Amino acid sequence: MNILDEIIAHKHKEVAERKELFPVKLLEKSLYFGTPCVSLEHYLLRPDKSGIIAEIKRRSPSKGDINPHVSVERTSIGYMQAGASALSILTDTNYFGGRSEDLMTARKFNYCPILRKDFMVDEYQIVEAKSIGADAILLIAAALEPARLKELAAFARTLGLEVLLEVHDLEELQSSLNDNVTVVGVNNRNLKTFKTDVGLSFELAKHIPAGFTKISESGLSQPQTLVELQEAGYNGFLIGESFMTSSRPEQAAASFIKELRTLQGKMEALA
């Protein structure tokens, strides 16, 4: 069993337990449940933003602890002040050290799109995402059969949540695209081996149909790479570890985005 299979097996057990502890009717009473979502797609396309979805991630199965004691309040506010387009909050506890409370904290202090980053396998988690203040959810093609992914995406849209479809190869892309997906993310990290290859984003760029907002995820550590990905047609970039390995992730993000804007300015001057 690879790590992705292990995580998904554990997630099914976790969801069953949470259904007992926090029934759907209780989640629907949340303050956030009736609040309109902020559009992730809209913010990614805003010219005054960087296109970066800045992530808060405490740990990972491949790296262990990354920044286990991060201040979600300070970091999330700092990310947005630095010019990030949106936030991504890891809520998986067992493998990534996150929790729902992290997303709720980020929601409390920020008016911006927030992606719930987790391994979605059940409609319950989508209701839960809405109840804690998320605006978008992640659906991973490698973890779901195409028909099941389509069902979950359709359900998410009924709650007003946007859907980020994550793919790792051409087969996943072609089999999993559907009308309820708004953003397509190419994950440069293989979730079975955890190896990263940014070349994957360049390879798949031409295969993502027009009309979908495109983002590249994982292994993005140089502003120059983002400039090149933008030229290839990408609208956004999900960055976590490059920021989170710093003791002050928000400062790392600010420096990164400043350098990115300088490079973008130079490219525009040459155009």
N, C-alpha and C positions, 0 to 999 in steps of 0.2 A: 504493500500500500504506500503510494507516494504521499507527500505532505498535504497536497490539496485534497486527496481522498480522505485523509485522516481528519482534516479540518471540517469537511462537509459532513462526515459521519458524526462528529462531535456536535456540529451545529444542529442537526436534526434532534438530538437528545436535549440540547440546551433549549431549543424552541418549545419542545413538549413540556419542559419544566416551567418555563416562563408563562406559558398559557395557563398553567395551574395557579401560579402566583399572581399574575396580572392579567385577568380576563380582558377580552376586547372591549367590553362595555365600560370597563374602568379606564382603559386607554382613551376611549372616545370622549371622556369627560375632561381631558387635558386642555389647558388654556390654549395650547398651540393647534389643537385638532381642527378648529374652525378658522384658523388664520390663513389667509391666502399665501401661497408659496412665492418666493422670489425666484425669477427665472435664471437658472444657471446659463442657459444658452444665450440669453440676452446679455448677461454680464461678460461672458467670454468674448462677445463680439463688440463690446463697447471700446471705442478708440482711445478713451482716456485711461483704460486699464491695461495691464500687462499680458492678460491671457493666462496668467499662472493661477492654478488651483493649489494653494499652499496647504500642506498637510500637517496634522498633528498626529504623530505616531510614536508611542513610547518604546515599543520593542518590536522585533520580528522573529519568526522561526529561524531565519538564516543568520541574523546578526546578533540575536540575543538583545540585551538592554541597549537602547539607543539614547533615550532621554527619559528615564522612568519617572522623574519628579518634575517634569515640565509644568509651568504655570499656564494653564489653558487660557485664562483670562488675559494675561499679559501678552502671550504669544499670538493669540487670535486677533487681538486689537492691533498689535504691532504688524502682523502680516497685512492687514487691510490698510493701515496707514502707509505701509511700504509700497502699496499699489497692486496688491494681489487682486484678482478678479473674483475669487471665491475661496471658501475653506473646505477642506476635506478632513473629516474627523473619524479616526478609527474607533469603532465601538466594540470590536471583538476583544474580550477579556482574556480568554485562555491562551491565545497565541500571540496577541499583539498588545496586551496590557491596557487596552482601552476600556471605556465604559460609556453607557448612555449619558451619564452625568457630564462627561466631557463635552458632548454635543450640546446639552442643555446650557452649560456654562457659556459656550461660544455663542449660542443663540441669544442669551441674555445680554451680551455686550456688543453684538454686531448686527447691523442690518445689511445683509449680503446673502448670496446663495450659500447654503451649507449642504455639502454632500455627505450622506451617511455612508461611510466606507465599511462594509461588512460583507459577509458571505450569505447572501439572501437565498433561501430555499423554500420560503413559506409566506403566504399572504399576511400572516400574523406579524412578521417582521416589518412589513410595509406599513401596516397600521401603527406599529410601534415607532417607526421612523417619523411618521407624521406627528405622532403624539409628543415626541421629544423636540420637535422644532426643525426637522430636516426639510429641505426643499427639493432634494433629488436623492435617488438611490442608485447603487451600483448593481448591475446584473452581470455575472461573469459567465461568458459562453462556455468556458471549460468546465464549469460546475453544474450546468443545467442543460437538459435536452432542449432543442429549439422550440418545440411545442410548449414546454413548461415555461421557458423563458418568455415566450410571447404572452402566455396567460398572466404571468407576474407583471410584465410591463403594462398590459392592459389594465390590470387592477390598480397599479400605481397611478396611472393617468386618471382613474375615476376619483382619486383623492387629491388630484392636482399636483402630484409629484412628477418631476421630470425624471427621465431614465437615461443613465449613462451605461451603454453597452460596452463591455470590455472584451476584446478579442486578442488572440495571440497568433493567429495564422489566417490564411485566406479561406480555408474551409469553414472555420468558425464564423468569419465575417459573412460569407455568402449564405450560410445556413441559418444565422441568427438575426439578421436584420429584419426589422418589422416596423410598421407605421407608428407604433407607440414609443419608439426610441427617438430621442431628440439629439443626443450626443453619442458619437462613437469614439471610444478610446482604444488605442493600440498599446497594449502593455508590453514594453520591451523586456520585461522580466518573465521568464518561463516559470509558472507557478509550481511546476513539478520538479524542476532542478534548481530554481532560483538564480540561474545565470541570466545576465542582461546583455542585450544587443540592440542598440539604438538603430542599427541598420534595418531592423524589422519595420520601424515606422516609415522609413523612406520606401521600403519595398511595398508596403500595403497602401500607401497614400493614394496611388492612382486607382485603386480598386474600391475605394469608399465612394459611393455615389454622391453626386452633387445634391445638396439639400440637407445633408447631415453635417452638423458641426463636428469638426475633427480635433481630437486631442491626442497627444503622445504622453505616455506614462512611464515612469521609472528610468533610472540610469541617466538622468539629465543633470549634469553637474557643471556645464559650461554655457554661459550666455550665447556664445557663438553657435552652439548646436541648435538653440532655439531659433536663432535668425535663419539658419539653414532649413529647419523644419517649417518655419513660416513660409519660406519660398516654395516648399514642397506642398503647401496647401493647408497646413495645420493652423487652427485657430486658438488652441489652448494647450497647456502643459501641466501635468500633475507632478508636483515636486514635493518630496517628503524628506528622505534621508539626507539630501544635500544641505537642507536647512537644519534638520533635527539633530545632527551630530554636533552642532554648535551649542555651547552653553546658553546662548541667546539666539534662538532660531530666527526671531523677528529681525535682528540686526543682520544676520546672514542673508535673509531675504531682501532686506533693504539694499545691501551692497550689490547683490546679484541683479536686482531689478534696475538699479542705477546703471550698472555696466551694460545691461541689456538695452536700455534706452539709448545709451551712448552709441552702441553698435547700430541700432536701428536708425538713429539719426544720420550716421555715416553712410548707411546703405541708401537712405532716401536722397542724400546729397549727391550720390553717384548716379542715381537713377535718371 
